[in-house]
Structures are given as structure tokens and as C-alpha cells.
Amino acid sequence: MIDNETVRKLRQLDLSEFVDTLEMQEMDQDTRHLPFDERLQISIDYLYQEKYNKRVSGLIKRSKFRIQDADVASIHYEKREIDRQTLQELATCNYINHRQNVIFQGFTGSGKKYLACALGKEACKQEIRTRYVRLPDLLIERDEATLKPKGVTNLIKKFSNYGLLIIDEWLLDDLLEEDLKFLFEIIERRYDSGSTIYCTQFRKSDWHQRLGGGVHADAIMDRIVHNAVWYDTGQLNMCEHHSFNQQ
């Protein structure tokens, strides 16, 4: 076993996991007598996995997903009439590599939020900085930022820099002109540099009017719709479905 001073140095280098695996090897009869290079390989594999798990856990925590336990493997497909193949393709996160947007469109309770959070978690697993936010909360953050010097500018920069941004309750409430200008700045900066998932009850044909019907509506739609994957979340009310199955 390595001496205490070496253990101290490894922990100071933030390599406590490396110390842990060495200690486990000493207690395991199957590994303690392996050649040095094999033991080193086992230790490095363990260290890498532990560091990766911590990074992913941190990314998931900072993403602030509304549904923390959302997971692609747990998505319900039976009697739901949703496109399984497209959803599984989205789970690979290739759409993020191609800077595509995703729009989950469906009525309240159809599972938009769950699907978005599940895809967000897959992005975190690929170490992509992700953030979930409700549009009303984003606008509240904007209002609070106006009270600080360069607050709005910094907020726009913050939400522009995520590899994946999830905006829930998109277009649920009427938007003021100042709201449209703020959203346009974020969407413009994210255009062709990051991906955004929008969760909305409204069909594409309703968007222009919901966005005010003016030049900002044209500009916002052009940057969102141009390279987007539209996904209908089906007719099954998932809230009622889960409630029924738990009875």
C-alpha cells in the first residue's frame, strides 16, 4: 500500500477516488496480486468513471430540471401515438451537434415537460451545459436584472451560452414589446451556436400572432423554425394515466 504522504498528495490533487480504488484493491484478493500495469489500469478506469459521474451529477443539479427523475428509458409509449424513433434519435443529442431546435407541442398534461427534461438529462450525460427555465420565470429574472448595472446584458449572455436551453410554457402568456425584444436577443445569440427545446401548447400556425404579429415575430420565428424538429406529444393525458395506474 502507498504511504501516508503519497495519500496526502493524491488527496490534495483532488484524486481521492484514486486512493479509494487502491485501498479497495488491497482488500480484494483477486486484484491485490495483479501486475502493476493491470492494477494501474483498473485504478485509472475507476478514477475516470467517478470523475465523470461527479461532473454529470453537477451538470444535472445546475440544470434545474423541473422533473428531476425524468429519464429517456422510462418514457411511456403505449397507447400514446408518439414517434418513438424520432425521440430515440433526439436522445443521441445529435440535434445539439447540428444546432437544431426541438419543439414539443401538445396540450396540458401530454408530457412535454417530462420529455424535455429527459432529453436534457441525456445532454448532461454528454457533458453539455444545460438549463431548464419556465418562460414566466425567465421574464421575472429579466425584471430583477434591470435593477442591476448591466444586469440584463449579463442575463442575456448567461442564457445564450448554454449548449442546451429548455424553455417551458413557451407563449403561454401574452408578451409585451419589451419581452419580445429581450427574447429576440437571447434567440439571436443562440442561433447557430446552441440548441433550444421549446415546450408549448400552440401549433406553428398560432405562433406569429402569439409573438405580436410584427417584425419581432418574424425575426423570432425565422431563427427558431428554420432548423427545428417539431414533435407532437400525442393525445394521452399523462397525468390522468399515471393517476389511474396508481389506483
N, C-alpha and C positions, 0 to 999 in steps of 0.2 A: 504494500500500500504506500502511496506517496506520503511524504512527511507533512507536518502541520504547516510549515512555512509555504510549501507549494500550494497546499489547500487554500491558505490565506490569499496568496497571489491570484489564484484562479477565481476566487470569490470577488476579489477586488476588481478583476477584469470582467465582472458580470458573467462568469462562467460557472455558476453554482450547479447548473444542470450537469456539467461535465464531471464535477466532483461527485454528484449523486450517482451517475452511472458507473463511475469507478468503484464507489462503495458497494453498489449492487453487485458488480462483478466479483468483488472479493467474497461476498456471501453466497454466490451461486457456484456450486461445484462444477457445473457444466461450462462455465466461462472463465473461471479464475486461472485455469491452467492452459488456456489457449495461447497461441503465439502472440507476441506483442502487436504485430500489424493487424491481426484479426480483432483483438480487443480494442485497438485504436479505432478501427472501422466501426465497430459496434457503438463505441462512445460518441464518435462524430455523428453517426446516424441519429442516435438518441438526442444529442445536443441540438442538431438541426431541427428535428421534429418538435422538440419542446419550445425552441425559439419561435418557430413558425406558429405553433398553437397560441403562444402568447401574443404575437403580432396580430393574428386573426381575431382573437378574443378582444383585443384593444380596439381594432377597427370596428367590430360589431357593436361594442359598447358605445363608441363615439358616434356611430351612425344614427343612434336614437330611433331605432325601428319601433313603430307603434305596436307591432305584433312580434315580440321577441322570439317566440318559438316557431315562427313561420319557416318552413323548410320545403324545398322542392320535392324531396322524397315523400312528403306527407300530403301533397296536393291531391284533392279528391277529384276524380274524373267521372265516376259512374253516374249516368243519367244527367250529366251536366252539359253535354253538347258543346264542349270547347275543344279547340285544336291542340291535341296533345303533342303532336310532332313539332309544331311551331314553338310551343312552350319549352319543350326539351332542348330545342336548338337555342332558344334565348338563355337557357340555363348554362350554356357553354360560355356565355359572355362575349361571343364573337361580335355581337352588335356594338359592344363598347369599343372593341378594337377598330371597328369601322365607323365609329362616331355616330351611330344611329340612335334615334329616339324610339321609345316604346309608349304607346298609348293604350292603357287598359280602359275600355269603355263599357259601361253597364250600369244597371240600376242599383240602388242602395241594397246592400246585402248580398250582391253577386260574387263577392270575394276579390274585388280589385286590390284592396289594401293587402290582403294576405299574399296574393301573387307577387305584388311589387316588393314586399318585404322579403319574400322567399328568394326572388332574383337578386335583391340587394345583398342578402347573406352570401349568395354564390359569388358575387363580385368581391366581397370581403375575403372570401377564401382564396381568391386570386390576388389578394393584397392590393385591391383597388379602393382608394378612399371614397367612401360612400356616405350620403346623408339623406335622411328622410325628414320631410317637413310638410305640414299642412299649409296650404296657401294662406288661410287666415292668420296662422301663426307667423308666417314669413312677413306678412304685411305689418303685423304688430311689431316684429323686430325692426322693420324699417322705420316705423313711427318712433320707436325708442332710440334708434340710431341718429335721428335728426337732432337729438338733444346734445350730441357729442361732436366735437370738431372732426371733420372728415368721416363721421360715423357711417353715413350712407355709402360713401365711396368704399370704405373698408368692408362693409357688409356685402356690397356687390362683388368685390374681389373675393371674399370668402366663399360665397356660393358659386362663383364662377370657376373655382379651382378644384372642385370635387370631380373625380373621374366619373362618378355616377351620382346624379341628384334625383331623388324621388319627390315629386310634388303631388301630394294628395289633395282631394277636394278641389281640383282644378276647375275654375269657372263656376263654382257652386254659388257664389255671391256676386252681385253687381260690382263692377270695378270702376273706380274713379279715374280720371285722366292721369293723375299723378301715380296711381297704381300701375297703369299701363306703361308709363314711361320707366318706372322702376323695373318692372318685369322685363321690358324690352332690353334694358341694359344687361341684365343677367343672361337672358336668352341669346342676345347678340354675342356676348363674350364667350358663351359656351358653344356657340355654333362652330362645328367642325373641330372642336377641341375636347369635348366631353359628351357624354350621353345623359339624357334625362328621361325618366319614366313619369308619365302623367296619368293620374287616376281621375276619371271624370264620368259623370252621368250623361254627358252631352255628346251627340253624334257630331261628326265633322261639319255637317251642314248647319249646325247651330252655333259653331264657334265664332264665326265672323261677327254675328250680332252680339254674342255674349262678350266679345272683346271690344265692343263700342262701335263697330262698323266703320271706323275711319282708317287713317293711314297707319296707325299703330296696330290695328287689327290685321291689316295687310302684311305689315312687316313681321309681326309675331308669327302669324300662320305660315308665312313663307319659310321662316327659319325652323319651325317645328315640323311641319308636314312634309317638307321636301324629301327627307330621308328617313321616314318613320315607319315602324311596324305597328299597324293597328290590330288590336286584339279584342274581340268581343268576349266578355266574361260569362256569357250564357244567361239562361232564364231561371236557373235553380237558385232559390234563396238559401244561401249557405247558412245563415243564422238560424232559420227555421229548420233546416236539415239537421244541423248539429244538435239543436234543442230536442228534436224528435228522437234522434238516435240515443240520446242520453236518458230518455224516459224509461 
